[in-house]
Amino acid sequence: MASVELDKLRKVYPNGYVGVADASFEVADGELLVLVGPSGCGKSTLLRMIAGLETITSGRLSIGGRLVNDVSPKDRDIAMVFQSYALYPHMTVAENLAFGLKLRGHDKASIAGRVAEAAKTLELDQLLDRKPGALSGGQRQRVALGRALVRKPQVFLLDEPLSNLDAKLRMSMRVEIARLHRQLGATMVYVTHDQIEAMTLGQRIVVLKDGQIQQIDTPMALYERPANVFVATFLGSPKMNLLQGELVEGASEDDRGLWLRIADNIELPLSPDAAMGDALRARLGQRVEMGLRPEDMRIAGDSDGARLAARVEAVEPVGNEAFVNLRFGDSEIILRRPPNDLPAPGDLVHLAHAPGRAHFFDTGTGARIG
């Protein structure tokens, strides 16, 4: 296996459109790194540049310490798994697995050994005589993975490989890919638009928007400390709640705490740590955006202090929990709650929050404060 290093990699199309803007990061040897973002953000373009299927406008790309900008795809020692299975329908599973090795001139004994090894790893050994039409979607995807696996490449590239599967199969295949990665210790770059896939599979995640890298970090670090509003709302299901307001200080001598004034008669208490407190005090009198995860807001009890009233629009029970969708002015708010004792649509409820769990963002740039 090998590392992959991108140094200011850039893709500009003939019409001037910038598909990828100066992407710089390293995929460590044996790491599973996920590229995630909405459609059109540049993640598949970036993967295809690593594969050699898209030309590089500028910047440097190295695989295993070797500069590969001008190296053809077949000589980069990578294997790619696409969104479509792209299996040969007239060939058996064994023949599909072996086809790429035959093209590269491997001898029959080597091919048979590699096919048997991959089939055992992916639990395909009982299906080798079947053709793709006789396989389920999950089995066909395992064959597509196996075809890459027999190559024993330096790097695996996976471009939304699970998007054609139903929800149940996607979950089982996520586990399959994670298990395969642990077993092989392989270097993998995985593209998806599904933030659940990104959070559950990636050892690190690269979040992209409009060709620009927004943040690179571990899944929980992205969840706990998003760099901007886009990352905050893109990662996490349901998404983060956002409330705008003015930063004010307590009016009395006994109260010099920080509050967020979101309406004339509504001020919510804040309890930031020391560093965050200093950053917020520098913005007293200014408007900021406060973010709260659905689990960090709740329906207020009698002992709760400052709170806001919101109207219930919909309740979504999903088994072990429920999502309560509310409206406060122009803001949509979602709570994550236990599935019992739920309010009804149309109810007016009072909300409290966990002040120490709040995130703060600049209303102009969207960047994280502090």
HELIX and SHEET records of a PDB file:
HELIX    1   1 LYS A   43  ALA A   51  1                                   9    
HELIX    2   2 PRO A   73  ASP A   75  5                                   3    
HELIX    3   3 VAL A   93  LEU A  103  1                                  11    
HELIX    4   4 LYS A  108  THR A  121  1                                  14    
HELIX    5   5 PRO A  132  ALA A  134  5                                   3    
HELIX    6   6 GLY A  137  LEU A  149  1                                  13    
HELIX    7   7 ALA A  167  LEU A  184  1                                  18    
HELIX    8   8 GLN A  195  LEU A  201  1                                   7    
HELIX    9   9 PRO A  219  GLU A  224  1                                   6    
HELIX   10  10 VAL A  229  PHE A  234  1                                   6    
HELIX   11  11 ALA A  274  ARG A  281  1                                   8    
HELIX   12  12 PRO A  294  ASP A  296  5                                   3    
HELIX   13  13 PRO A  355  ARG A  357  5                                   3    
SHEET    1   A 4 VAL A  18  VAL A  27  0                                        
SHEET    2   A 4 VAL A   4  VAL A  12 -1                                        
SHEET    3   A 4 SER A  58  ILE A  63 -1                                        
SHEET    4   A 4 ARG A  66  LEU A  67 -1                                        
SHEET    1   B 6 ILE A  78  VAL A  81  0                                        
SHEET    2   B 6 VAL A 155  ASP A 159  1                                        
SHEET    3   B 6 THR A 187  THR A 192  1                                        
SHEET    4   B 6 LEU A  32  VAL A  36  1                                        
SHEET    5   B 6 ARG A 204  LYS A 209  1                                        
SHEET    6   B 6 GLN A 212  ASP A 217 -1                                        
SHEET    1   C 5 ILE A 266  LEU A 270  0                                        
SHEET    2   C 5 LEU A 258  ALA A 263 -1                                        
SHEET    3   C 5 ASN A 241  GLU A 249 -1                                        
SHEET    4   C 5 ARG A 287  LEU A 292 -1                                        
SHEET    5   C 5 HIS A 359  ASP A 362 -1                                        
SHEET    1   D 5 MET A 297  ILE A 299  0                                        
SHEET    2   D 5 LEU A 348  HIS A 353 -1                                        
SHEET    3   D 5 LEU A 308  PRO A 317 -1                                        
SHEET    4   D 5 ALA A 322  PHE A 328 -1                                        
SHEET    5   D 5 SER A 331  ARG A 337 -1                                        
END                                                                             
